[in-house]
Amino acid sequence: MNNKKFNPYKRSHEQSSVQDVLGKMIQGYNLDKGIDKVNVREAWIRLLGPGIATYTLQVELRKSTLFVALTSDVLREELSYGLDKIIKMINEDLGKEIVTKIILR
């Protein structure tokens, strides 16, 4: 692992795509966790659909646990039966294992 501090002013002497440069900046400034929080929230809405999104008050990622606040007790009960499948869907959508547990409130 490289212990050098990220220097945004250091010029790279090779050609890089914008995606590569942004990726290096995100890693250099330790923004991965914040980006993951946003991506998980968007994945929840996209994967579970607009019907469930209307009953969702809050989606918050803390460490590897996803906290979801719902307005419907019936929906909370129904979703509790498929939590493992939802975790798998979200992680596959994001391409890495971010969520290990979901708590429905």
Secondary structure, DSSP 8 states (H G I E B T S, - for coil): -------TT---SS---HHHHHHHHHHHTT-HHHHHHHHHHHHHHHHHHHHHHHTEEEEEEETTEEEEEES-HHHHHHHHTTHHHHHHHHHHHHTS---SEEEE-
